[in-house]
Amino acid sequence: MRTFTRATLSALLSTSILAGAALAQDTHPETGEPLAADQTFTYRVLDEHSSVDPQVVEDVSGSEIVRDLFEGLMNQDEDGELVPGVATGYEVSDDKLTYTFTLRPEAVWSNGDPVTANDFVFAWRRAADPALASPYQWFIELMSLENASEIVAGDMAPEELGVTAIDDHTLEVRLTSPLPYFPFMTTHATTFPAPQSVVEEFGANWTKPENIVSNGAYVLTEHLPNERSVRERNEMYWDNDNTIIDKVVALVINDENVALTRYMAGELDRTEVPAGQFPRLSEEYPDEAISFPRLCNYYYTFNLSDSGPEAFKDVNVRKALALAVDRKIIVENILAGGQPEAYTFTPAAVAGFEPPATEMAGMSQADRDAMALELLAEAGYGPDNPLSFEMVYNTSEAHQKVAVALSQMWKQKLGVDAQLANMEWKVFLEERGNQNFELARGAWCGDYNEASTFLDLLDSASGYNDGKYANEAYDKLLEDAKTADDTTPLYTEAEQILAAEMPVIPIYHYAGVYMMDSDVGNWPVNNVEQNWYSKNLYKIAE
């Protein structure tokens, strides 16, 4: 059995009390730093978020907002470790199949209603219900919840899901197989509670600022689509007294260079560093330009469905294109922000798994290019029959630079004609999800810190397997890994299958490359998932 000890909770409570004291003293209780009078954190996002509905949101920027508006069973600290959220702790049965979470009685919704175990039951059933058509419906299956697969398939009622409210403050969760990382999955937005009466009253409009009821440290006070989103302190939040940041503003700025200009003008506290500019900025602003590992990958996915090009059905074509990508040029000359080259789908930053060395990674670029030419010729493509296709990416200068580089590499080395097309974010997600593409940019940030959060993406049943890659042996390895004591050999073999079949082209693994105002305190650079919570930040007086 596992639960948070009295000592752990006491330490957390002491920290909270000290944080609350900071507000009265105008200094940070641990560092002694003077706190700014204006505790507003303003940051830039590339695109309009997909949603702030916990069971519907599917992108990183939307999830950042949702983590402020809603609170799940567990949270993460600055190092990515679990800390209490709505739940003060949990116990696990001896067979590891039943989790019992104890909910804090002081947790309430922003309208004053108590947060109960039934709010989680409603939310999890809602996420699994085919009627909602949640983009993250598959996540409920990944959690190995009892009857999840049958409910998602429409063969069983959502009420049969393995989650029960024993009483208002006790939530029982039943799994079909042990998942050692299951508690970490409860930090994901899909598992956050939802207010049933509000959802039922307003339907799809329940998340509008004038309707929304939330249980997190902040409430949504303004949303101008494609422009700005504002959240402010939730006075009803159980730990509101110990929150320092009063207001958080997310500004949609599609152009990285415009965002940098606005940062330099003092309009933003955080923005992404435009591709290629980190070396200069880190020299000129050593206290503000930062780079750190992230649990994310960047890749291009082939459309292997019936609607995809016939050429991509040939593994030699896929391998040739992957081999001809000079990743060193991309990460060192184009991005220049500390991103590592990628030859596996799973990043090295993931906990507990070292991705295997691949044949491609051990070759020189010249040898890769030579093999690429041979493979493409074997597939029947060359000067007399050039390969041609369209590659799509969502609008962004960095994405465009990478796409242009790829198309030029393929043109110069292989005679391939890759036409570029960019799309706005929501259109891009829809077109890629409906297999209306030939080759498409992809990126994934881990939903929890374990290799399966990446490898499961290419399972034939995954809701985000946009290229519709299907391999029975691969699926079986992932299925076996869910009950294995040692997952490393299974994950290693899965990566080896991907390297042999190349359903996607790994390009690089992410780094967090930001301009961060030195006034911002406690940004969690050691949390590779970058699950940050505004309630843990503070602004330092200049």
Secondary structure, DSSP 8 states (H G I E B T S, - for coil): -----HHHHHHHHHHHHHHHHHHHHTB-TTT--BB-S--EEEEEESS--S-S-TTT--SHHHHHHHHHH---SEEE-TTS-EEESSEEEEEE-TTS-EEEEEE-TT-B-TTS-B--HHHHHHHHHHHH-TTT--TTHHHHHHTTBTTHHHHHTTSS-GGGSSEEEEETTEEEEEBSS--TTHHHHTTSGGGS---HHHHHHHGGGTTSTTT----SSEEEEEEETTTEEEEEE-TTSTTGGG----EEEEEE---HHHHHHHHHTTS-SEEE--TT-HHHHHHH-TTTEEEEEEEEEEEEEE--STTS-GGGGSHHHHHHHHHT--HHIIIIIII-SS--B-SSSS-TTSTT------TTTTS-HHHHHHHHHHHHHHTT-BTTB--EEEEEEES-HHHHHHHHHHHHHHHHHH--EEEEEEE-HHHHHHHHHTT--SEEEEEEE-SSSSTHHHHGGGSTT-TT-TT----HHHHHHHHHHTT-S--HHHHHHHHHHHHHH-SEEEEEEEEEEEEE-TTEE---TT-TT----GGG-EEB--
